[in-house]
């Protein structure tokens, strides 16, 4: 069900059991459900700008 959310995946804050699962989360599954895949530093940098302008993140 589409609710209009724009989920973001923080690539350096993902908990998995193996490198293969990390690859699957970021490269295979991530683009299917995440609007953006950013590092935590990138996310912190983008949040104030997105909040101030009411735009979606990259």
CHARMM internal coordinates of N, CA and C (Angstrom, degrees):
IC EDIT
DIST 1 N 1 CA 1.4324
DIST 1 CA 1 C 1.5274
ANGL 1 N 1 CA 1 C 108.56
DIST 1 C 2 N 1.3024
ANGL 1 CA 1 C 2 N 117.29
DIHE 1 N 1 CA 1 C 2 N 127.03
DIST 2 N 2 CA 1.4608
ANGL 1 C 2 N 2 CA 123.16
DIHE 1 CA 1 C 2 N 2 CA 179.44
DIST 2 CA 2 C 1.5229
ANGL 2 N 2 CA 2 C 109.53
DIHE 1 C 2 N 2 CA 2 C -83.42
DIST 2 C 3 N 1.3371
ANGL 2 CA 2 C 3 N 116.37
DIHE 2 N 2 CA 2 C 3 N 120.82
DIST 3 N 3 CA 1.4579
ANGL 2 C 3 N 3 CA 121.05
DIHE 2 CA 2 C 3 N 3 CA -179.58
DIST 3 CA 3 C 1.5244
ANGL 3 N 3 CA 3 C 112.45
DIHE 2 C 3 N 3 CA 3 C -112.12
DIST 3 C 4 N 1.3322
ANGL 3 CA 3 C 4 N 117.28
DIHE 3 N 3 CA 3 C 4 N 3.79
DIST 4 N 4 CA 1.4504
ANGL 3 C 4 N 4 CA 120.61
DIHE 3 CA 3 C 4 N 4 CA 178.09
DIST 4 CA 4 C 1.5161
ANGL 4 N 4 CA 4 C 115.05
DIHE 3 C 4 N 4 CA 4 C 83.22
DIST 4 C 5 N 1.3290
ANGL 4 CA 4 C 5 N 118.05
DIHE 4 N 4 CA 4 C 5 N 12.51
DIST 5 N 5 CA 1.4515
ANGL 4 C 5 N 5 CA 121.08
DIHE 4 CA 4 C 5 N 5 CA 178.22
DIST 5 CA 5 C 1.5295
ANGL 5 N 5 CA 5 C 110.14
DIHE 4 C 5 N 5 CA 5 C -82.59
DIST 5 C 6 N 1.3112
ANGL 5 CA 5 C 6 N 116.77
DIHE 5 N 5 CA 5 C 6 N 156.20
DIST 6 N 6 CA 1.4536
ANGL 5 C 6 N 6 CA 122.91
DIHE 5 CA 5 C 6 N 6 CA 176.12
DIST 6 CA 6 C 1.5267
ANGL 6 N 6 CA 6 C 108.10
DIHE 5 C 6 N 6 CA 6 C -121.89
DIST 6 C 7 N 1.3418
ANGL 6 CA 6 C 7 N 118.17
DIHE 6 N 6 CA 6 C 7 N 82.69
DIST 7 N 7 CA 1.4704
ANGL 6 C 7 N 7 CA 120.86
DIHE 6 CA 6 C 7 N 7 CA -176.95
DIST 7 CA 7 C 1.5218
ANGL 7 N 7 CA 7 C 112.17
DIHE 6 C 7 N 7 CA 7 C -66.55
DIST 7 C 8 N 1.3172
ANGL 7 CA 7 C 8 N 115.11
DIHE 7 N 7 CA 7 C 8 N 145.00
DIST 8 N 8 CA 1.4606
ANGL 7 C 8 N 8 CA 121.80
DIHE 7 CA 7 C 8 N 8 CA 178.51
DIST 8 CA 8 C 1.5222
ANGL 8 N 8 CA 8 C 108.51
DIHE 7 C 8 N 8 CA 8 C -122.39
DIST 8 C 9 N 1.3175
ANGL 8 CA 8 C 9 N 116.34
DIHE 8 N 8 CA 8 C 9 N 134.81
DIST 9 N 9 CA 1.4625
ANGL 8 C 9 N 9 CA 122.46
DIHE 8 CA 8 C 9 N 9 CA 177.73
DIST 9 CA 9 C 1.5193
ANGL 9 N 9 CA 9 C 108.17
DIHE 8 C 9 N 9 CA 9 C -100.97
DIST 9 C 10 N 1.3256
ANGL 9 CA 9 C 10 N 117.12
DIHE 9 N 9 CA 9 C 10 N 121.66
DIST 10 N 10 CA 1.4666
ANGL 9 C 10 N 10 CA 121.79
DIHE 9 CA 9 C 10 N 10 CA 175.20
DIST 10 CA 10 C 1.5253
ANGL 10 N 10 CA 10 C 107.22
DIHE 9 C 10 N 10 CA 10 C -87.30
DIST 10 C 11 N 1.3196
ANGL 10 CA 10 C 11 N 116.17
DIHE 10 N 10 CA 10 C 11 N 104.16
DIST 11 N 11 CA 1.4679
ANGL 10 C 11 N 11 CA 120.80
DIHE 10 CA 10 C 11 N 11 CA -170.41
DIST 11 CA 11 C 1.5274
ANGL 11 N 11 CA 11 C 114.02
DIHE 10 C 11 N 11 CA 11 C -64.86
DIST 11 C 12 N 1.3211
ANGL 11 CA 11 C 12 N 118.22
DIHE 11 N 11 CA 11 C 12 N -27.74
DIST 12 N 12 CA 1.4620
ANGL 11 C 12 N 12 CA 119.30
DIHE 11 CA 11 C 12 N 12 CA 179.81
DIST 12 CA 12 C 1.5303
ANGL 12 N 12 CA 12 C 111.89
DIHE 11 C 12 N 12 CA 12 C -96.43
DIST 12 C 13 N 1.3188
ANGL 12 CA 12 C 13 N 116.55
DIHE 12 N 12 CA 12 C 13 N 11.93
DIST 13 N 13 CA 1.4624
ANGL 12 C 13 N 13 CA 120.98
DIHE 12 CA 12 C 13 N 13 CA 177.94
DIST 13 CA 13 C 1.5241
ANGL 13 N 13 CA 13 C 110.25
DIHE 12 C 13 N 13 CA 13 C -130.33
DIST 13 C 14 N 1.3277
ANGL 13 CA 13 C 14 N 115.41
DIHE 13 N 13 CA 13 C 14 N 36.93
DIST 14 N 14 CA 1.4574
ANGL 13 C 14 N 14 CA 121.85
DIHE 13 CA 13 C 14 N 14 CA -179.21
DIST 14 CA 14 C 1.5198
ANGL 14 N 14 CA 14 C 109.11
DIHE 13 C 14 N 14 CA 14 C -107.48
DIST 14 C 15 N 1.3104
ANGL 14 CA 14 C 15 N 116.89
DIHE 14 N 14 CA 14 C 15 N 126.16
DIST 15 N 15 CA 1.4626
ANGL 14 C 15 N 15 CA 120.95
DIHE 14 CA 14 C 15 N 15 CA -179.43
DIST 15 CA 15 C 1.5270
ANGL 15 N 15 CA 15 C 109.34
DIHE 14 C 15 N 15 CA 15 C -96.81
DIST 15 C 16 N 1.3193
ANGL 15 CA 15 C 16 N 116.31
DIHE 15 N 15 CA 15 C 16 N 122.79
DIST 16 N 16 CA 1.4632
ANGL 15 C 16 N 16 CA 122.49
DIHE 15 CA 15 C 16 N 16 CA 178.06
DIST 16 CA 16 C 1.5278
ANGL 16 N 16 CA 16 C 108.85
DIHE 15 C 16 N 16 CA 16 C -142.74
DIST 16 C 17 N 1.3234
ANGL 16 CA 16 C 17 N 116.02
DIHE 16 N 16 CA 16 C 17 N 169.78
DIST 17 N 17 CA 1.4594
ANGL 16 C 17 N 17 CA 120.62
DIHE 16 CA 16 C 17 N 17 CA -178.27
DIST 17 CA 17 C 1.5241
ANGL 17 N 17 CA 17 C 113.89
DIHE 16 C 17 N 17 CA 17 C -92.43
DIST 17 C 18 N 1.3425
ANGL 17 CA 17 C 18 N 117.97
DIHE 17 N 17 CA 17 C 18 N -16.94
DIST 18 N 18 CA 1.4610
ANGL 17 C 18 N 18 CA 118.73
DIHE 17 CA 17 C 18 N 18 CA -177.95
DIST 18 CA 18 C 1.5313
ANGL 18 N 18 CA 18 C 110.62
DIHE 17 C 18 N 18 CA 18 C -153.20
DIST 18 C 19 N 1.3311
ANGL 18 CA 18 C 19 N 115.31
DIHE 18 N 18 CA 18 C 19 N 164.42
DIST 19 N 19 CA 1.4596
ANGL 18 C 19 N 19 CA 120.90
DIHE 18 CA 18 C 19 N 19 CA 177.82
DIST 19 CA 19 C 1.5333
ANGL 19 N 19 CA 19 C 110.73
DIHE 18 C 19 N 19 CA 19 C -61.78
DIST 19 C 20 N 1.3149
ANGL 19 CA 19 C 20 N 116.75
DIHE 19 N 19 CA 19 C 20 N -37.07
DIST 20 N 20 CA 1.4646
ANGL 19 C 20 N 20 CA 121.24
DIHE 19 CA 19 C 20 N 20 CA 178.73
DIST 20 CA 20 C 1.5360
ANGL 20 N 20 CA 20 C 111.09
DIHE 19 C 20 N 20 CA 20 C -62.53
DIST 20 C 21 N 1.3238
ANGL 20 CA 20 C 21 N 116.37
DIHE 20 N 20 CA 20 C 21 N -41.45
DIST 21 N 21 CA 1.4642
ANGL 20 C 21 N 21 CA 119.82
DIHE 20 CA 20 C 21 N 21 CA 177.81
DIST 21 CA 21 C 1.5333
ANGL 21 N 21 CA 21 C 111.13
DIHE 20 C 21 N 21 CA 21 C -67.28
DIST 21 C 22 N 1.3318
ANGL 21 CA 21 C 22 N 117.42
DIHE 21 N 21 CA 21 C 22 N -34.38
DIST 22 N 22 CA 1.4631
ANGL 21 C 22 N 22 CA 121.51
DIHE 21 CA 21 C 22 N 22 CA 177.30
DIST 22 CA 22 C 1.5282
ANGL 22 N 22 CA 22 C 109.19
DIHE 21 C 22 N 22 CA 22 C -64.18
DIST 22 C 23 N 1.3194
ANGL 22 CA 22 C 23 N 115.94
DIHE 22 N 22 CA 22 C 23 N -44.62
DIST 23 N 23 CA 1.4686
ANGL 22 C 23 N 23 CA 120.06
DIHE 22 CA 22 C 23 N 23 CA 177.30
DIST 23 CA 23 C 1.5277
ANGL 23 N 23 CA 23 C 110.64
DIHE 22 C 23 N 23 CA 23 C -59.65
DIST 23 C 24 N 1.3052
ANGL 23 CA 23 C 24 N 117.09
DIHE 23 N 23 CA 23 C 24 N -44.03
DIST 24 N 24 CA 1.4667
ANGL 23 C 24 N 24 CA 120.87
DIHE 23 CA 23 C 24 N 24 CA 179.55
DIST 24 CA 24 C 1.5250
ANGL 24 N 24 CA 24 C 110.98
DIHE 23 C 24 N 24 CA 24 C -62.90
DIST 24 C 25 N 1.3191
ANGL 24 CA 24 C 25 N 116.66
DIHE 24 N 24 CA 24 C 25 N -42.18
DIST 25 N 25 CA 1.4635
ANGL 24 C 25 N 25 CA 120.54
DIHE 24 CA 24 C 25 N 25 CA -178.45
DIST 25 CA 25 C 1.5222
ANGL 25 N 25 CA 25 C 111.65
DIHE 24 C 25 N 25 CA 25 C -65.25
DIST 25 C 26 N 1.3282
ANGL 25 CA 25 C 26 N 117.48
DIHE 25 N 25 CA 25 C 26 N -40.32
DIST 26 N 26 CA 1.4664
ANGL 25 C 26 N 26 CA 120.86
DIHE 25 CA 25 C 26 N 26 CA -174.96
DIST 26 CA 26 C 1.5193
ANGL 26 N 26 CA 26 C 113.60
DIHE 25 C 26 N 26 CA 26 C -88.51
DIST 26 C 27 N 1.3047
ANGL 26 CA 26 C 27 N 118.12
DIHE 26 N 26 CA 26 C 27 N -38.83
DIST 27 N 27 CA 1.4718
ANGL 26 C 27 N 27 CA 120.99
DIHE 26 CA 26 C 27 N 27 CA -172.35
DIST 27 CA 27 C 1.5282
ANGL 27 N 27 CA 27 C 113.98
DIHE 26 C 27 N 27 CA 27 C -99.33
DIST 27 C 28 N 1.3248
ANGL 27 CA 27 C 28 N 117.17
DIHE 27 N 27 CA 27 C 28 N -30.49
DIST 28 N 28 CA 1.4617
ANGL 27 C 28 N 28 CA 119.27
DIHE 27 CA 27 C 28 N 28 CA -175.81
DIST 28 CA 28 C 1.5291
ANGL 28 N 28 CA 28 C 112.48
DIHE 27 C 28 N 28 CA 28 C -102.97
DIST 28 C 29 N 1.3308
ANGL 28 CA 28 C 29 N 117.23
DIHE 28 N 28 CA 28 C 29 N -55.69
DIST 29 N 29 CA 1.4654
ANGL 28 C 29 N 29 CA 120.93
DIHE 28 CA 28 C 29 N 29 CA -176.95
DIST 29 CA 29 C 1.5206
ANGL 29 N 29 CA 29 C 113.27
DIHE 28 C 29 N 29 CA 29 C -83.16
DIST 29 C 30 N 1.3219
ANGL 29 CA 29 C 30 N 116.83
DIHE 29 N 29 CA 29 C 30 N -35.44
DIST 30 N 30 CA 1.4592
ANGL 29 C 30 N 30 CA 121.32
DIHE 29 CA 29 C 30 N 30 CA -176.84
DIST 30 CA 30 C 1.5170
ANGL 30 N 30 CA 30 C 114.36
DIHE 29 C 30 N 30 CA 30 C -53.74
DIST 30 C 31 N 1.3275
ANGL 30 CA 30 C 31 N 118.37
DIHE 30 N 30 CA 30 C 31 N -53.71
DIST 31 N 31 CA 1.4580
ANGL 30 C 31 N 31 CA 119.19
DIHE 30 CA 30 C 31 N 31 CA -178.68
DIST 31 CA 31 C 1.5377
ANGL 31 N 31 CA 31 C 113.68
DIHE 30 C 31 N 31 CA 31 C -62.60
DIST 31 C 32 N 1.3149
ANGL 31 CA 31 C 32 N 116.99
DIHE 31 N 31 CA 31 C 32 N -21.40
DIST 32 N 32 CA 1.4604
ANGL 31 C 32 N 32 CA 120.23
DIHE 31 CA 31 C 32 N 32 CA 179.36
DIST 32 CA 32 C 1.5210
ANGL 32 N 32 CA 32 C 111.65
DIHE 31 C 32 N 32 CA 32 C -71.41
DIST 32 C 33 N 1.3357
ANGL 32 CA 32 C 33 N 116.92
DIHE 32 N 32 CA 32 C 33 N -36.88
DIST 33 N 33 CA 1.4667
ANGL 32 C 33 N 33 CA 119.00
DIHE 32 CA 32 C 33 N 33 CA -174.37
DIST 33 CA 33 C 1.5239
ANGL 33 N 33 CA 33 C 114.39
DIHE 32 C 33 N 33 CA 33 C -119.14
DIST 33 C 34 N 1.3183
ANGL 33 CA 33 C 34 N 118.52
DIHE 33 N 33 CA 33 C 34 N -14.98
DIST 34 N 34 CA 1.4693
ANGL 33 C 34 N 34 CA 120.27
DIHE 33 CA 33 C 34 N 34 CA -177.83
DIST 34 CA 34 C 1.5204
ANGL 34 N 34 CA 34 C 110.70
DIHE 33 C 34 N 34 CA 34 C -98.73
DIST 34 C 35 N 1.3238
ANGL 34 CA 34 C 35 N 115.40
DIHE 34 N 34 CA 34 C 35 N 137.25
DIST 35 N 35 CA 1.4601
ANGL 34 C 35 N 35 CA 121.48
DIHE 34 CA 34 C 35 N 35 CA 176.46
DIST 35 CA 35 C 1.5243
ANGL 35 N 35 CA 35 C 110.14
DIHE 34 C 35 N 35 CA 35 C -72.95
DIST 35 C 36 N 1.3360
ANGL 35 CA 35 C 36 N 115.29
DIHE 35 N 35 CA 35 C 36 N -34.77
DIST 36 N 36 CA 1.4611
ANGL 35 C 36 N 36 CA 121.20
DIHE 35 CA 35 C 36 N 36 CA 179.14
DIST 36 CA 36 C 1.5222
ANGL 36 N 36 CA 36 C 109.20
DIHE 35 C 36 N 36 CA 36 C -145.16
DIST 36 C 37 N 1.3269
ANGL 36 CA 36 C 37 N 115.79
DIHE 36 N 36 CA 36 C 37 N 148.70
DIST 37 N 37 CA 1.4631
ANGL 36 C 37 N 37 CA 121.95
DIHE 36 CA 36 C 37 N 37 CA 174.49
DIST 37 CA 37 C 1.5233
ANGL 37 N 37 CA 37 C 105.69
DIHE 36 C 37 N 37 CA 37 C -121.62
DIST 37 C 38 N 1.3338
ANGL 37 CA 37 C 38 N 115.82
DIHE 37 N 37 CA 37 C 38 N 109.56
DIST 38 N 38 CA 1.4576
ANGL 37 C 38 N 38 CA 122.50
DIHE 37 CA 37 C 38 N 38 CA -174.90
DIST 38 CA 38 C 1.5198
ANGL 38 N 38 CA 38 C 110.02
DIHE 37 C 38 N 38 CA 38 C -129.07
DIST 38 C 39 N 1.3245
ANGL 38 CA 38 C 39 N 116.23
DIHE 38 N 38 CA 38 C 39 N 163.51
DIST 39 N 39 CA 1.4603
ANGL 38 C 39 N 39 CA 119.78
DIHE 38 CA 38 C 39 N 39 CA 169.44
DIST 39 CA 39 C 1.5228
ANGL 39 N 39 CA 39 C 107.51
DIHE 38 C 39 N 39 CA 39 C -81.37
DIST 39 C 40 N 1.3140
ANGL 39 CA 39 C 40 N 116.67
DIHE 39 N 39 CA 39 C 40 N 167.88
DIST 40 N 40 CA 1.4538
ANGL 39 C 40 N 40 CA 120.17
DIHE 39 CA 39 C 40 N 40 CA 178.66
DIST 40 CA 40 C 1.5268
ANGL 40 N 40 CA 40 C 110.88
DIHE 39 C 40 N 40 CA 40 C -61.18
DIST 40 C 41 N 1.3201
ANGL 40 CA 40 C 41 N 117.50
DIHE 40 N 40 CA 40 C 41 N -41.77
DIST 41 N 41 CA 1.4690
ANGL 40 C 41 N 41 CA 121.45
DIHE 40 CA 40 C 41 N 41 CA 179.25
DIST 41 CA 41 C 1.5259
ANGL 41 N 41 CA 41 C 110.63
DIHE 40 C 41 N 41 CA 41 C -61.86
DIST 41 C 42 N 1.3308
ANGL 41 CA 41 C 42 N 117.55
DIHE 41 N 41 CA 41 C 42 N -43.47
DIST 42 N 42 CA 1.4644
ANGL 41 C 42 N 42 CA 120.78
DIHE 41 CA 41 C 42 N 42 CA 178.04
DIST 42 CA 42 C 1.5245
ANGL 42 N 42 CA 42 C 111.07
DIHE 41 C 42 N 42 CA 42 C -63.58
DIST 42 C 43 N 1.3127
ANGL 42 CA 42 C 43 N 116.19
DIHE 42 N 42 CA 42 C 43 N -40.54
DIST 43 N 43 CA 1.4594
ANGL 42 C 43 N 43 CA 120.92
DIHE 42 CA 42 C 43 N 43 CA 179.99
DIST 43 CA 43 C 1.5311
ANGL 43 N 43 CA 43 C 111.27
DIHE 42 C 43 N 43 CA 43 C -64.01
DIST 43 C 44 N 1.3178
ANGL 43 CA 43 C 44 N 116.84
DIHE 43 N 43 CA 43 C 44 N -44.28
DIST 44 N 44 CA 1.4690
ANGL 43 C 44 N 44 CA 120.77
DIHE 43 CA 43 C 44 N 44 CA 178.55
DIST 44 CA 44 C 1.5310
ANGL 44 N 44 CA 44 C 110.34
DIHE 43 C 44 N 44 CA 44 C -62.52
DIST 44 C 45 N 1.3189
ANGL 44 CA 44 C 45 N 116.89
DIHE 44 N 44 CA 44 C 45 N -36.73
DIST 45 N 45 CA 1.4628
ANGL 44 C 45 N 45 CA 120.79
DIHE 44 CA 44 C 45 N 45 CA 179.33
DIST 45 CA 45 C 1.5283
ANGL 45 N 45 CA 45 C 111.86
DIHE 44 C 45 N 45 CA 45 C -69.24
DIST 45 C 46 N 1.3146
ANGL 45 CA 45 C 46 N 117.43
DIHE 45 N 45 CA 45 C 46 N -37.11
DIST 46 N 46 CA 1.4638
ANGL 45 C 46 N 46 CA 121.96
DIHE 45 CA 45 C 46 N 46 CA -174.77
DIST 46 CA 46 C 1.5311
ANGL 46 N 46 CA 46 C 112.93
DIHE 45 C 46 N 46 CA 46 C -82.43
DIST 46 C 47 N 1.3220
ANGL 46 CA 46 C 47 N 118.30
DIHE 46 N 46 CA 46 C 47 N -31.18
DIST 47 N 47 CA 1.4645
ANGL 46 C 47 N 47 CA 120.94
DIHE 46 CA 46 C 47 N 47 CA -174.76
DIST 47 CA 47 C 1.5323
ANGL 47 N 47 CA 47 C 114.96
DIHE 46 C 47 N 47 CA 47 C -55.46
DIST 47 C 48 N 1.3302
ANGL 47 CA 47 C 48 N 119.74
DIHE 47 N 47 CA 47 C 48 N -49.85
DIST 48 N 48 CA 1.4717
ANGL 47 C 48 N 48 CA 117.94
DIHE 47 CA 47 C 48 N 48 CA -179.75
DIST 48 CA 48 C 1.5271
ANGL 48 N 48 CA 48 C 113.05
DIHE 47 C 48 N 48 CA 48 C -62.08
DIST 48 C 49 N 1.3295
ANGL 48 CA 48 C 49 N 116.71
DIHE 48 N 48 CA 48 C 49 N -36.98
DIST 49 N 49 CA 1.4685
ANGL 48 C 49 N 49 CA 120.83
DIHE 48 CA 48 C 49 N 49 CA 179.26
DIST 49 CA 49 C 1.5194
ANGL 49 N 49 CA 49 C 110.23
DIHE 48 C 49 N 49 CA 49 C -66.52
DIST 49 C 50 N 1.3111
ANGL 49 CA 49 C 50 N 116.91
DIHE 49 N 49 CA 49 C 50 N -44.34
DIST 50 N 50 CA 1.4716
ANGL 49 C 50 N 50 CA 120.68
DIHE 49 CA 49 C 50 N 50 CA -179.76
DIST 50 CA 50 C 1.5156
ANGL 50 N 50 CA 50 C 110.87
DIHE 49 C 50 N 50 CA 50 C -66.20
DIST 50 C 51 N 1.3229
ANGL 50 CA 50 C 51 N 117.18
DIHE 50 N 50 CA 50 C 51 N -38.17
DIST 51 N 51 CA 1.4475
ANGL 50 C 51 N 51 CA 121.00
DIHE 50 CA 50 C 51 N 51 CA -179.80
DIST 51 CA 51 C 1.5298
ANGL 51 N 51 CA 51 C 111.48
DIHE 50 C 51 N 51 CA 51 C -67.63
DIST 51 C 52 N 1.3183
ANGL 51 CA 51 C 52 N 116.75
DIHE 51 N 51 CA 51 C 52 N -41.12
DIST 52 N 52 CA 1.4554
ANGL 51 C 52 N 52 CA 121.82
DIHE 51 CA 51 C 52 N 52 CA -178.58
DIST 52 CA 52 C 1.5246
ANGL 52 N 52 CA 52 C 111.98
DIHE 51 C 52 N 52 CA 52 C -69.37
DIST 52 C 53 N 1.3229
ANGL 52 CA 52 C 53 N 116.12
DIHE 52 N 52 CA 52 C 53 N -35.92
DIST 53 N 53 CA 1.4653
ANGL 52 C 53 N 53 CA 119.17
DIHE 52 CA 52 C 53 N 53 CA -175.53
DIST 53 CA 53 C 1.5281
ANGL 53 N 53 CA 53 C 112.72
DIHE 52 C 53 N 53 CA 53 C -97.41
DIST 53 C 54 N 1.3354
ANGL 53 CA 53 C 54 N 117.68
DIHE 53 N 53 CA 53 C 54 N -7.01
DIST 54 N 54 CA 1.4725
ANGL 53 C 54 N 54 CA 122.97
DIHE 53 CA 53 C 54 N 54 CA -178.37
DIST 54 CA 54 C 1.5312
ANGL 54 N 54 CA 54 C 111.70
DIHE 53 C 54 N 54 CA 54 C 61.75
DIST 54 C 55 N 1.3307
ANGL 54 CA 54 C 55 N 117.25
DIHE 54 N 54 CA 54 C 55 N 21.42
DIST 55 N 55 CA 1.4557
ANGL 54 C 55 N 55 CA 121.36
DIHE 54 CA 54 C 55 N 55 CA 177.35
DIST 55 CA 55 C 1.5177
ANGL 55 N 55 CA 55 C 109.67
DIHE 54 C 55 N 55 CA 55 C -93.24
DIST 55 C 56 N 1.3182
ANGL 55 CA 55 C 56 N 114.91
DIHE 55 N 55 CA 55 C 56 N 167.07
DIST 56 N 56 CA 1.4604
ANGL 55 C 56 N 56 CA 119.65
DIHE 55 CA 55 C 56 N 56 CA 174.86
DIST 56 CA 56 C 1.5129
ANGL 56 N 56 CA 56 C 108.92
DIHE 55 C 56 N 56 CA 56 C -83.48
DIST 56 C 57 N 1.3275
ANGL 56 CA 56 C 57 N 116.40
DIHE 56 N 56 CA 56 C 57 N 158.88
DIST 57 N 57 CA 1.4543
ANGL 56 C 57 N 57 CA 121.42
DIHE 56 CA 56 C 57 N 57 CA 178.97
DIST 57 CA 57 C 1.5124
ANGL 57 N 57 CA 57 C 110.00
DIHE 56 C 57 N 57 CA 57 C -75.59
DIST 57 C 58 N 1.3502
ANGL 57 CA 57 C 58 N 115.98
DIHE 57 N 57 CA 57 C 58 N 164.83
DIST 58 N 58 CA 1.4787
ANGL 57 C 58 N 58 CA 119.75
DIHE 57 CA 57 C 58 N 58 CA -177.58
DIST 58 CA 58 C 1.5015
ANGL 58 N 58 CA 58 C 113.42
DIHE 57 C 58 N 58 CA 58 C -59.89
END
COOR INIT
IC SEED 1 N 1 CA 1 C
IC BUILD
